[in-house]
């Protein structure tokens, strides 16, 4: 025990893991990393490595020790793209050509691609939003296996050296506008590994919605709980023995062992995307579609007791961030709010002077700073705390839709075409 503790305390920075979307329990906090305050993705200043990733994806990188895992969907059309920016168009992409749905493993030190696996190849089984991709779900790893979820194209498990372990077809998952069944926008909810369970949330349109636990070793179903829900895009979160989910018809808590619903309450938006986060026994669940656009603070282990709530303050796409007792909310249009976690009292509210494309990526924290990546490729570095102070703004040289990962002295930022490792050399 003492030896294990000493190893944990003296582990080199490169051993720090970031195992799922937004890290452990989607918390988004990377601790001390000694990241540079200024960098430039075009010139290479402050960039340790830059690796071209084929295809399109809004999924984030995840890290286990010296390996970085990313997913992508490679279209057979050379002009495949997505439309970024602030707009209300709900059209689907016309690209239904043959795609290669892939999981890639990179060397964390150098950015070299170590292996690539094709999970599925063929014409997509559903359409995607024009702002979306066919690889939105961030993979998850527990150091034994890595799980890649491609929605209607299955959930696939690999060993860390790329050997296929198991795969499951969960059927065709159609998601789109709640009030327009003909729209198809694609999936985005990411898998979560908790112990020997893989948790997936599939809220669909016109078919069965469900929350499911699979055996991480075999892919067999441990439990599957039906949900009466509209389409949703948030990732489930596990806090202790509670699985907390965001949804339009109900924000819910489930028993991790059995899948039994423990509590539920309404009042959410008709479109939900942010992932639940928690700290100090308080879970925050939010969504940004008006008129509701709520923020709910829920006491964990209380059967769903709401400690405080707000209307028309929730973010549409980015997941909230809790850091040192403060709650940060980043809206798609660049409105950036800070509240006291315990009480909901407003600390500040400001607007970031962004280029114009808005924000889809979720904020992350490290070194006492908050990192806010805009769609146009600018990353804002804001000091954490009760007084907003912009430390720097840094260009990646390409669009950024994915949430960064923080690990081992690096800020891993996935751009439209490249994966960047921001860090001191």
N, C-alpha and C positions, 0 to 999 in steps of 0.2 A: 504493500500500500504506500509506504513512504517513498519507495523508488518511483512508483507511478506518479506520485504527487510532484516529486522533484523534476521528473521529465516534463510534466505538464507546465510547471512554472518556468522551466528553462528552454522550452521548445522554441526553435527558431521561428522567425516571422513567417517564413514560407509555409509552415505547417498549419497556419490558421485556416479553418474550413468555413465555407459559405455554402451550405448544403441544399438550399432550395430558394425559391423566389424570396428576395429580400433577406436572405440569411436565416438563422435559427428563429423559428416561430414568426417569420416575416417581420422581425423586429427592426431590421435596417441599420443596426448600429455596429460599427466596425472597431470601436475602441481606439487605441493608440496605433497609428500606422506611419507617422512621419511622412505624409504625402506632401508633394510640392503644392504651393499655393497657386502657381502659375505654370501653364503648359500650353502647347499648341500642337494640335493633331496634324496640321499640314506641314509644319517645318520640322517636327520631331522633337522640339524642345520639351523636356519633361516627360518624354515617352520612352519607356524601356523597350517595348516592342510593339509592332503593329502587324496583324495577320489578316489577309484577305479571306473572307468567309463567303462561299458561293451561295447563291439563292437569296431569298427574302425571309426575314424572321423578326418578330418583335419580342421573342423570348430572351431572357437574361442568361448570362453565364453563371454556372455554379462551380464550386471549387472543393476538391478534397485533396489535402496535402499538395503534392506537386502536379496535380492534374486539373485542367479546366475543361468543362463539358458545355457544349452548345448544341442547339438543334437548328435545323434550317429546312426549308422546302425549296427545291430547285426546279423551276419551271423549264419546260422545253422551249418556251418562247424567250428569245434573247432580250426582248424589250420589256420583260415583266417588271412591274413597279407597283407602287402604292401612292395614294394621294395624301399628303400630309397637310396639316394646317387646321385652322378653326373654321369649320363649315358644318352645315346641317344636312348635307346630302346623304341619304341612306342607301344609295345604290350599291349593288354588288359588282365585284370585278367580273369582267367577261372571260377571264383566263381560266378555262377548264381543260387546258392542255395537260398532257402527261407530266406529272411531277415526281421528283425523287425526294422522299421524306427521310432526312438524315440526322444522325447523331454523330458529332465530331468530338474527339478528345485532343487537347493541346497540352504541350509541355508548359507548365506555368513559368518556368525560368526564361524560356526563349521564345515562346509563342509558336513553336513548330507544331504542325499537325501530326500527332502520333498515330491516330487511326480514324477511320471513317466507316460507319455502318449505315446501310440503307435499310430502314425499318419497313418501308412500303414504297412501291412504285406503281404508278397508274394515274388515271384521270381522277381528280378530286371527286369525292362522293357528295359534296355540297359546295355551295358558293361561299366566297368570303367578301366582307365589306371592302370597298375601294380603298379604305385607309388601313386595312388589316393585311395579314399574311396567313399562310397555311401552317405556320409554326409560331403560334403565339404563346403556347404553354411552356413555361420554364421547366427544365428537367429537375429531378431531385436525386440525391445520393445519400447513402448512409455509410459509405466507406467499404461496403461489401458489393453493392450493385448500384447502377444508375438507371433511373426510370425516365423514359421519354413518352410523353402523351401527345398524340396527334389527333385528338378528337375522333371523328368518324373513321380515321385510319388506324385506330388501335392504340393500345398502351403496351410499351415494349420495355423489357428488362434486360440489361446487359451486365456482365461482370466488368470490373474496372479495366480489364485488359481487352474489352470489346467482344467477348464471347456471348452469344445470345443465351439467355437463361429461360425466359418465357415471354409469351405475348398473349394479349386478350383483345378480342373484337367486341366492343361495347355497343355495336350497332351504329346506324346513321343518326348523328346528333345534329338536329337542325335548330339553329338559333337565329333570331332576328328581332325586328321591331315588335313589341308586344301587341300593337294595334294594327299591324300590317303583316299577316301570315305569309304573304308572298315574298317578303324580304328575307334574304339569307345573309348573315353577317359572320358566321364561323364561330369557333370555340376559342376560349382563352384561359379558362380555369386550369391552374397547374396542379400536378400531383404533390402530395405531402407524405413523407415517410415518418411514422411514429412507432418506434420499436419494431415489431415484425409486421406492421400494417402499412399498406399504401392506401391513402384516403383520396378519393376523387369525387368531385361534385359535378353533376351533369344536369343542369336545368335547361330544358329544351322547349320547343314550341310545337304543339300538336301531338307530341309523343310523351312517353313517361319521363318525368324528372325524377332523379334519385341521387342519394348519397351512398357511396359504396366503400367498403373496406376489403382490400385484397391481401392475401398472404404475400408478403414481400419475397418469400423464398420460392413460391410456386406459382403465384398468380391466381390461386383459387379464391373464390368468393368466401369471405368470412361473414359478412352481413351486407344486406342491401336494403336501404330504407327509402320507400317511395316519398316523393315530395310533391305537393300541389303548388307548383311554382311557374312563374314566367321565366323566359330565358334570362340567365345571369352569366357574368364573366369573372366574378371574384373567386379567389382561391380559398378553400376552407383552412381554418387555423386550429391547432390543437393546443389547449392550455390545461395542463394537468390531465384530468380524465374527461374534459369537455371538448367536443368538436364544435366550434362556432362557425356558422355560415351566414353570409349575406344573401338576401333575397328580397324580391319585390313584395311578395305576399306575406313574408314573415322573416324576421331575423331569429335564428333558432340556435339552441344548444342541444347536442346529442351526446349520449354516453359512448365513450371511445370503445369500450369492450363489446357492446351489444348493438349499437346503432339506434337505441331507443331514444325518441325525442324527449328531452328533459324540460324544455321551456320554449316559448315562442311569443313574439309580439309583433304588431304591425306598425304602419306609419312610415314605411320606407318609400323610396322612389320606384317608379315603374321600370327603370333601368338601373341595375346595380353592377358595379365593377370593382370598387376598392376591396381589398382583403382586410378582414378583422385583425387588429393588433392589440397587444395588452402589456401592461406593466403595473406593478403595485396592486395586483388583484383586481384591476379595472380593465375591461375590454372595450375598445372603441370600434364601432361599426358605423360606416358612413356611406353616403352615395350622393351624387350631385345633380340628378335630373330634377328640374323644378316642375311643379311648385314646392315639392317637399324638400329635396336636397338636405336631408337630416344628418345630424351627428348624434349618436347615442352612446352614452357611457354606461356600461353594464357591470354590476358587481359580480365577479366570477364566484361560482359556488352558491349563489343565492336564489337559484331558480329563475333567473332572468330579471332581477330587480334593476330598474333604471335609476341611476344615481343623478344624472342630469342629461338634458338633450337640448339641441338647437335646431332651428329650421333655416333653410336657405343659406347654410354655411358649409355644407358637405362638398367634397371634391367629386367631380364626375368620373375621372379616370385614375389619377394618382392615389396610391394608398397612403393613409396618414402615417406620421412618424412620431413616436414618443421618445423623448430624450431628456433625462435628468429632471423628471417631474413636469416637463412641459410637452404639450401636444401641438404639433405643427401640421397645418393643412395647406396643400398646394393645389390651387384650382387650375383647370385647363387654360384659362385666360391669363394666368400669371398672378392672380390674387393669392397672397401668401399670409396666412393667419397663424397666430400663436395663442394658445389658451393654457390655463392651469389644468393639469390632468385631473386633480382631485375635485375641483369645483366647477370647471367650465368657464371660469372668469376670463374675459378677453385680456390678453397681454398686449398684443399689437395686431394691426391689420394694415398691410401695404400691398402695393402692386409692383412686381418686378418689371423693369424696363426691357422687355424681351424684343426680339426682332419682329415677331408677328405670327409665327407658326404655333405658338402655345406650348403646352406641356402635356405629355402623356406618361413619361417615366415618373416613377415614385422617388421621393427624396431619400437619401441615405446619410448617415452621420459617421464621422471619424475625426480624431484629433481636435475635438471641440468645435468642429465645423459641420455645416450642413451642405450637401452637394445636390444641386437642383439642375437636372439636365433638360434643356429645352429641345423641342422637335427640330429647330433650325440648326442644332449642333453646338449651341452655346451652353456651357456648364457654369452656373452661378455658384460661388462659394460664399456662404453667409455664416457669420459667427453664431454659434448656438447661444441662447440666453434670452433675457428679457428685453434686450435692446437690439433691434435689427441693424446689422452692420455688414455691408457687402465688402468682402475681402478681395474678390477678384471675379472676373468672368473670362472664360477660356473657350476658344473655338476648337472643335474637333475636325472641322473641315468637311463634314458631311452630316446628314440628318441623324438624329438620335431619337428613337422611340422606346428603347428598352431600358429598364431600370439597371443602374450599375451594380456591380458586386464589389465588396471590399475584402481584401485578403492579403496578408503577408507583405505589407508595405506597398500594395498596388490598389489602384482604383481601376477596375476592369470595366470599360465602357464599350458597349456594342453599338457601332454605327450602322448605317444602312448597308455598307459594304465591308467594313473592317471591324475587327476586335482590337481595341487599344488597351495596353497596360500602362497606365499613368503611374509614375513613381520615380524616385531618385535612383540614379545609376550607381 
